[in-house]
């Protein structure tokens, strides 16, 4: 894990916002580390593929995780980052934008302003947000909804 302030991006495709990340990196006041197979450029450092343990370390040490997706149905990287206590800056084209509020990140297309506005975000608030979306909680909510609709797996 780098021994400097940095922003993290997990992905390697235009759909996830890589061109926007590259553009941001050229003018960013800190380096952007990318977990994914990408070509390095000015202020953008490629990490490549890492283990889940290493990924958690990168999330935990970053100023923020950025995800300026052009389209992302949900974006598990958002929950992963929050679970590690790291706030997120996401586009409104990411389904996970629905769970991001001022306590854990910001939904915006202005990556730089987004990062600056969440720099003092409380790590515990990020973890709390992520905990509301564990697989167990999602399954429980789904079962409650099914019961309300008159369907139950337990009948």
Residue pairs with C-beta under 8 A, 6 or more apart in sequence:
1 54
1 57
1 58
1 61
2 31
2 33
2 45
2 61
4 30
4 31
5 30
5 63
6 30
6 31
6 32
6 33
6 45
6 61
6 62
6 63
7 28
7 30
7 31
7 32
7 33
7 62
7 63
7 64
7 65
7 66
7 115
8 32
8 33
8 34
8 35
8 58
8 59
8 62
8 64
8 65
8 66
8 81
8 86
9 17
9 18
9 21
9 32
9 33
9 34
9 35
9 36
9 65
9 66
9 67
10 34
10 35
10 36
10 55
10 65
10 67
10 77
10 80
11 17
11 18
11 34
11 35
11 36
11 67
11 77
12 18
12 34
12 36
12 37
12 38
14 70
15 69
15 70
15 71
15 72
16 67
16 69
16 70
16 72
17 66
17 67
17 68
17 69
17 70
17 91
18 34
18 38
20 68
20 111
21 32
21 34
21 44
21 66
21 68
21 111
22 41
22 44
24 32
24 66
24 68
24 111
24 112
25 31
25 32
25 41
25 42
25 43
25 44
26 41
26 42
26 43
27 112
28 43
28 112
30 63
31 43
31 44
31 45
32 43
32 44
32 45
32 66
33 45
33 47
33 58
33 62
34 44
34 45
34 46
34 47
35 47
35 48
35 49
35 50
35 55
35 58
36 46
36 47
36 48
36 49
37 46
37 48
37 49
38 44
38 46
39 46
40 46
47 58
50 58
55 80
56 80
56 84
59 65
59 80
59 81
59 84
59 86
60 84
60 85
60 86
62 81
62 86
63 86
63 115
63 119
64 86
64 87
64 88
64 89
64 105
64 114
64 115
64 118
64 119
65 77
65 78
65 81
65 86
65 87
65 88
65 89
66 88
66 89
66 90
66 111
66 114
66 115
67 75
67 77
67 78
67 88
67 89
67 90
67 91
67 94
67 96
68 89
68 90
68 91
68 109
68 111
69 75
69 90
69 91
69 93
69 94
70 91
70 93
71 93
72 93
72 94
72 95
72 96
73 95
74 94
74 95
74 96
75 90
75 94
75 95
75 96
78 88
78 90
78 94
78 96
78 99
78 100
78 105
79 96
79 99
79 130
79 133
81 87
81 88
81 126
82 88
82 104
82 105
82 126
82 127
82 129
82 130
83 126
83 127
83 130
83 131
84 126
84 127
85 123
85 124
85 126
85 127
86 123
86 126
87 104
87 105
87 106
87 118
87 121
87 126
88 96
88 100
88 104
88 105
88 106
88 118
88 126
89 105
89 106
89 108
89 111
89 114
89 115
89 118
90 96
90 97
90 100
90 105
90 106
90 107
91 97
91 107
91 108
91 109
92 107
92 109
97 107
99 129
99 132
99 133
100 106
100 107
100 129
101 129
103 121
103 122
103 125
103 126
103 128
103 129
104 121
104 125
104 126
104 128
104 129
104 130
105 114
105 118
105 121
105 126
106 114
106 117
106 118
108 114
131 137
143 152
143 153
146 152
146 153
